[in-house]
Amino acid sequence: EAGVAQSPRYKIIEKRQSVAFWCNPISGHATLYWYQQILGQGPKLLIQFQNNGVVDDSQLPKDRFSAERLKGVDSTLKIQPAKLEDSAVYLCASSAGSWGRANEKLFFGSGTQLSVL
Amino acid sequence: GDSVTQMEGPVTLSEEAFLTINCTYTATGYPSLFWYVQYPGEGLQLLLKATKADDKGSNKGFEATYRKETTSFHLEKGSVQVSDSAVYFCALSDNQGGKLIFGQGTELSVKP
């Protein structure tokens, strides 16, 4: 079974530039998550999709971050403009469960490591 | 809001030593509890879970018991191996959509 695919693996940009990350979840998984993991911290949820609708974006810095999941399959996360504090690993995860299934297993991709200089 | 606190690392053990990684949580309601593991160069993967009080999750020799009275979910293994070297994350699911709230992670290094 193919896992969650993310690209690119690494990205280095200067502050105020734009960057985009791509995620392809496991086939058939309805729920998709984007997490931000700053060095030395646990992952923090940025946004959660159920199919192609947003169900939780309460911690997404909407002045600079945006995300979409067209057609309810793959997803892109964009940062524009980037700040130094955005340096982190951006993790995509998916699950087969529908919204409200608290004990559903999440499958994580390997992440995109972003360095903002 | 809901939160998870883990013991700080890094934890360094010799092979075959006993492992405990402490995890406590704060939550309203009755969350599900998880341990995820991140091996070097790999993505996070589920190690074990427990969905209600007094449940014990187990996998690959690791165990954790959901203790509601102490709001804890400590990870244990009787005899660690070098291959267990990884970062371990305790997490809870807030029963509102399935999202996970993670602790800060504990790095484990096992020496031969």
HADDOCK unambig.tbl for C-alpha pairs under 7 A between the chains (distance, minus, plus):
assign (segid A and resid 40 and name CA) (segid B and resid 104 and name CA) 6.73 0.50 0.50
assign (segid A and resid 41 and name CA) (segid B and resid 104 and name CA) 4.39 0.50 0.50
assign (segid A and resid 41 and name CA) (segid B and resid 105 and name CA) 6.60 0.50 0.50
assign (segid A and resid 42 and name CA) (segid B and resid 102 and name CA) 5.36 0.50 0.50
assign (segid A and resid 42 and name CA) (segid B and resid 103 and name CA) 5.36 0.50 0.50
assign (segid A and resid 42 and name CA) (segid B and resid 104 and name CA) 4.06 0.50 0.50
assign (segid A and resid 42 and name CA) (segid B and resid 105 and name CA) 5.77 0.50 0.50
assign (segid A and resid 43 and name CA) (segid B and resid 102 and name CA) 6.11 0.50 0.50
assign (segid A and resid 44 and name CA) (segid B and resid 101 and name CA) 6.94 0.50 0.50
assign (segid A and resid 99 and name CA) (segid B and resid 97 and name CA) 4.52 0.50 0.50
assign (segid A and resid 99 and name CA) (segid B and resid 98 and name CA) 6.51 0.50 0.50
assign (segid A and resid 100 and name CA) (segid B and resid 95 and name CA) 6.08 0.50 0.50
assign (segid A and resid 100 and name CA) (segid B and resid 96 and name CA) 5.27 0.50 0.50
assign (segid A and resid 100 and name CA) (segid B and resid 97 and name CA) 3.90 0.50 0.50
assign (segid A and resid 100 and name CA) (segid B and resid 98 and name CA) 5.57 0.50 0.50
assign (segid A and resid 101 and name CA) (segid B and resid 95 and name CA) 6.91 0.50 0.50
assign (segid A and resid 101 and name CA) (segid B and resid 97 and name CA) 6.20 0.50 0.50
assign (segid A and resid 101 and name CA) (segid B and resid 98 and name CA) 5.29 0.50 0.50
assign (segid A and resid 102 and name CA) (segid B and resid 32 and name CA) 6.60 0.50 0.50
assign (segid A and resid 102 and name CA) (segid B and resid 93 and name CA) 5.57 0.50 0.50
assign (segid A and resid 102 and name CA) (segid B and resid 94 and name CA) 6.70 0.50 0.50
assign (segid A and resid 102 and name CA) (segid B and resid 95 and name CA) 4.62 0.50 0.50
assign (segid A and resid 102 and name CA) (segid B and resid 96 and name CA) 6.87 0.50 0.50
assign (segid A and resid 102 and name CA) (segid B and resid 97 and name CA) 6.40 0.50 0.50
assign (segid A and resid 102 and name CA) (segid B and resid 98 and name CA) 4.07 0.50 0.50
assign (segid A and resid 103 and name CA) (segid B and resid 32 and name CA) 5.96 0.50 0.50
assign (segid A and resid 103 and name CA) (segid B and resid 51 and name CA) 6.62 0.50 0.50
assign (segid A and resid 103 and name CA) (segid B and resid 93 and name CA) 6.92 0.50 0.50
assign (segid A and resid 103 and name CA) (segid B and resid 98 and name CA) 6.75 0.50 0.50
assign (segid A and resid 104 and name CA) (segid B and resid 98 and name CA) 6.83 0.50 0.50
assign (segid A and resid 107 and name CA) (segid B and resid 45 and name CA) 6.61 0.50 0.50
assign (segid A and resid 108 and name CA) (segid B and resid 43 and name CA) 5.79 0.50 0.50
assign (segid A and resid 108 and name CA) (segid B and resid 44 and name CA) 5.63 0.50 0.50
assign (segid A and resid 108 and name CA) (segid B and resid 45 and name CA) 6.69 0.50 0.50
assign (segid A and resid 109 and name CA) (segid B and resid 43 and name CA) 5.49 0.50 0.50
assign (segid A and resid 110 and name CA) (segid B and resid 42 and name CA) 5.71 0.50 0.50
assign (segid A and resid 110 and name CA) (segid B and resid 43 and name CA) 4.21 0.50 0.50
